[in-house]
Amino acid sequence: MSDRATGGWQKAVNGLTSATNGISNWWSSKIGDSVRGGVTGLAQNARNYVVSTAGRNSNIVNVFDKASISSRGNPRSWIRVDAPHGNVDFHHINVNKAITGVKDPHIRITPATAKAAGALGKVAEKANAVARYLSIMAMINDAYQVGVEAKKDYDHGTSRNTIQTLGTKAAVYAGASILYYPGAAVGTAIFPGIGTYYGGIAGSVVGGALGHEVTKQALDKMQWDTVAATCRECKQEFQWKKYQDNDGGCCEKCNKGIKSKL
C-alpha cells in the first residue's frame, strides 16, 4: 500500500474515532441523558398504547389501551378523535365508557385542533413502531460507555468514572420511569389520548435530566476520587479530580492558561 493510501486510510480511521468519541460524549452529557429519558418514555408508551390513524373516514386518530382487552383479545379503543359524522356535526373527542366508566361526552374541538391531533398521531404511530429498536440501541451504547469509563478508571487508578456512569444510567432510567406518569397525567388533562402520549415522554425527558444531576452531585458531595493538591503554577490549593486528570499538577484555571499558549 502506498504512503498516500496509508495516510488517507489513517485519516479516515482518525475521523471515525473522533466522531465516535463525540457521539459518546454527547450521549453521556445531560442532554444525552434527557434523550435517553425520552427513549424510556417512548418504550413505556409502546407498552401501554396502540396509536392508529387508520379506520373509518371519520376517524382522525385512535388511541387503544393495552391494559383493557376486549372479548376478542384486542386492546380497546380508549380515546378517539373524529371528524363530523352522523348526528355529531362537529370535530370531537370520543371517550370509551367501558374503560373510563364515563358516558361518551363527545368533547367538541376545533378543526385545527383535530388536524394537529391527527399529525401528532401519525408521529406517535411511527414512534411506537421504532421504540423497541431505539431502546436496544440505547442499551448497546450504554454498555459501550461503561466499557470506555472502566478503561479510563483503569488508566487513572480510580473508580469514579465507572461508578458515575452506572449510577447515572440507573438514576436516569428510574427518574424517567417515575416522572412518565405525572407527565402523562398532565397531558391527559390537556388533551386525552394524544396529550397522554406526549405528556409521558415530556415527563420522562425531565426525569432523565434530573437523574443525571442527582448522581453527579452525590459523588461530588462525597468527593469520590478527588484529593486536595497544590497547583505548581499559582501555588493555590485545589481539588484534584484524579478520575479526569492523571497529572494533578495544575488547577483547572492554570491548565486552561497553559493549553491556550500551546
C-alpha positions in Angstrom: 0.0 0.0 0.0 1.4 3.4 -1.0 2.2 6.1 1.6 -0.6 8.3 0.2 -3.2 5.4 0.6 -1.9 4.6 4.1 -2.2 8.3 5.0 -5.7 8.5 3.6 -6.7 5.4 5.5 -5.3 6.7 8.8 -7.2 10.0 8.3 -10.4 8.1 7.8 -9.8 6.0 10.9 -9.0 9.1 13.0 -12.1 10.8 11.7 -14.3 7.9 12.6 -12.7 7.6 16.0 -13.2 11.3 16.6 -16.9 11.1 15.5 -17.5 8.1 17.7 -16.0 9.8 20.7 -18.0 12.9 20.0 -21.3 10.9 19.9 -20.3 9.0 23.1 -19.5 12.2 24.9 -22.8 13.8 23.8 -24.7 10.7 24.8 -23.2 10.8 28.3 -24.0 14.5 28.8 -27.1 15.9 30.5 -28.7 16.4 27.0 -27.9 12.8 26.2 -29.5 11.6 29.4 -32.6 13.7 28.7 -32.8 12.0 25.3 -32.3 8.6 27.0 -35.2 9.5 29.3 -37.3 10.3 26.2 -36.5 6.9 24.7 -37.7 5.4 28.0 -40.9 7.3 27.7 -41.3 6.1 24.1 -40.8 2.5 25.2 -43.4 2.9 28.0 -45.9 4.3 25.5 -45.4 1.4 23.2 -46.1 -1.0 26.1 -49.2 0.9 27.2 -50.9 2.1 24.0 -51.5 1.4 20.3 -51.9 4.6 18.2 -53.7 4.3 14.9 -54.6 6.9 12.2 -56.4 4.3 10.1 -60.1 3.2 10.3 -63.3 4.8 9.1 -63.2 8.0 7.1 -64.4 10.0 10.1 -61.6 8.6 12.3 -58.6 11.0 12.7 -56.6 9.2 15.4 -57.4 6.4 17.8 -55.6 5.5 21.0 -56.0 1.9 22.2 -55.3 1.0 25.9 -53.4 -2.3 26.2 -54.5 -2.6 29.8 -58.1 -3.0 28.7 -58.6 -6.1 26.5 -61.9 -6.8 24.6 -63.6 -10.2 24.5 -61.8 -10.8 21.2 -58.4 -10.4 22.9 -57.6 -6.9 21.4 -56.8 -3.6 23.2 -59.9 -1.5 23.5 -60.2 2.0 21.9 -59.8 4.5 24.8 -59.7 7.9 23.1 -60.7 8.6 19.5 -60.6 11.9 17.7 -63.3 12.1 15.0 -64.4 14.4 12.2 -68.1 15.3 11.9 -70.3 12.3 11.2 -73.8 11.1 11.7 -75.6 13.1 14.4 -72.4 14.8 15.6 -71.8 17.6 13.2 -68.5 18.9 14.7 -65.0 17.7 15.3 -64.9 15.9 18.7 -63.1 13.5 21.1 -64.8 10.2 21.9 -64.2 8.5 25.2 -64.9 4.8 25.7 -67.2 4.3 28.7 -66.0 0.6 29.0 -62.7 2.0 30.1 -63.5 5.2 31.9 -66.9 4.5 33.3 -68.0 7.9 31.9 -70.6 8.3 29.2 -69.0 9.5 26.0 -69.3 13.3 26.2 -68.3 14.0 22.5 -65.9 16.7 23.6 -66.0 19.5 21.0 -62.7 20.6 19.4 -61.9 22.9 16.6 -61.0 21.6 13.1 -57.5 23.0 13.6 -57.1 21.1 16.9 -58.3 17.9 15.3 -55.9 18.3 12.4 -53.0 18.9 14.8 -54.0 15.8 16.8 -54.0 13.8 13.6 -50.5 15.0 12.7 -49.2 14.2 16.2 -51.0 10.8 15.9 -49.0 9.9 12.8 -45.8 10.7 14.6 -46.8 8.7 17.6 -47.8 5.8 15.3 -44.3 5.7 13.8 -42.6 6.3 17.2 -44.3 3.2 18.6 -43.0 1.2 15.7 -39.4 2.2 16.3 -39.4 2.4 20.2 -38.1 -1.1 20.7 -35.2 -0.6 18.3 -34.3 2.8 19.9 -34.3 1.1 23.3 -31.9 -1.6 22.1 -29.6 1.0 20.5 -29.6 2.9 23.8 -28.7 -0.2 25.8 -25.8 -1.1 23.4 -24.5 2.4 23.7 -24.8 2.3 27.5 -22.7 -0.9 27.6 -20.1 0.7 25.3 -19.9 3.8 27.6 -19.4 1.7 30.7 -16.5 -0.1 29.0 -14.9 3.2 28.0 -15.2 4.6 31.5 -13.9 1.4 33.1 -10.8 1.7 30.8 -10.4 5.3 31.9 -10.6 4.3 35.6 -8.0 1.6 35.0 -5.6 4.1 33.4 -6.2 6.7 36.2 -6.2 4.2 39.1 -9.7 5.4 40.1 -13.3 4.1 40.1 -15.3 7.3 39.9 -15.9 7.2 36.1 -17.4 3.7 36.2 -19.4 4.3 39.3 -20.8 7.6 38.0 -21.7 6.1 34.6 -23.5 3.1 36.2 -25.2 5.3 38.8 -26.3 7.8 36.2 -27.8 5.1 33.9 -29.8 3.7 36.8 -30.9 7.1 38.0 -31.9 8.3 34.5 -34.0 5.2 33.8 -35.6 5.3 37.3 -36.3 9.1 37.0 -37.7 8.7 33.5 -40.0 5.8 34.6 -41.2 7.6 37.7 -41.9 11.0 36.0 -43.5 9.4 33.0 -46.8 9.0 34.9 -47.2 12.6 36.2 -46.3 13.8 32.7 -48.9 11.5 31.2 -51.5 12.8 33.7 -50.8 16.4 32.9 -51.0 15.5 29.2 -54.3 13.8 29.7 -55.8 16.9 31.4 -54.7 19.0 28.4 -55.8 16.6 25.6 -56.8 13.0 26.4 -55.1 10.3 24.4 -52.5 12.2 22.3 -51.7 14.6 25.3 -51.3 11.5 27.4 -48.8 10.1 24.9 -46.6 13.2 24.6 -47.0 14.2 28.3 -45.5 10.8 29.3 -42.5 11.5 27.0 -42.0 15.0 28.4 -42.1 13.7 32.0 -39.5 11.0 31.1 -37.2 13.7 29.5 -37.3 15.7 32.7 -36.7 12.6 34.8 -33.7 11.7 32.7 -32.2 15.1 33.2 -32.8 15.0 36.9 -31.2 11.5 37.2 -28.0 12.8 35.6 -27.7 15.7 38.1 -28.6 13.6 41.2 -25.8 11.1 40.6 -23.1 13.7 39.8 -24.0 15.9 42.8 -24.0 12.9 45.1 -20.5 11.8 44.1 -19.2 15.4 44.2 -20.5 15.7 47.7 -18.7 12.5 48.7 -15.6 13.8 47.0 -15.2 10.5 45.3 -11.7 10.2 43.8 -10.8 13.9 44.5 -7.9 15.0 46.6 -6.6 18.3 47.9 -3.5 19.4 45.9 -1.3 22.5 45.4 -1.1 24.0 42.0 2.5 24.2 40.8 1.8 27.4 38.8 -0.3 29.6 41.1 0.5 27.7 44.3 -3.1 27.7 45.3 -4.8 24.7 46.8 -7.4 23.0 44.6 -9.4 19.8 44.4 -7.6 17.4 42.1 -10.1 15.3 40.2 -8.0 12.2 39.8 -10.6 10.5 37.6 -10.3 13.2 35.0 -6.6 14.1 35.0 -3.6 11.9 35.6 -1.1 14.7 36.3 -2.8 16.7 39.0 0.0 19.3 38.9 -2.2 22.4 38.0 -5.6 23.7 38.9 -8.2 24.0 36.2 -7.7 27.7 35.6 -3.9 27.3 35.1 -4.4 24.2 32.9 -6.6 26.3 30.6 -4.0 29.1 30.5 -1.2 26.6 29.6 -3.3 25.0 26.9 -4.2 28.4 25.4 -0.5 29.2 24.9 0.2 25.9 23.1 
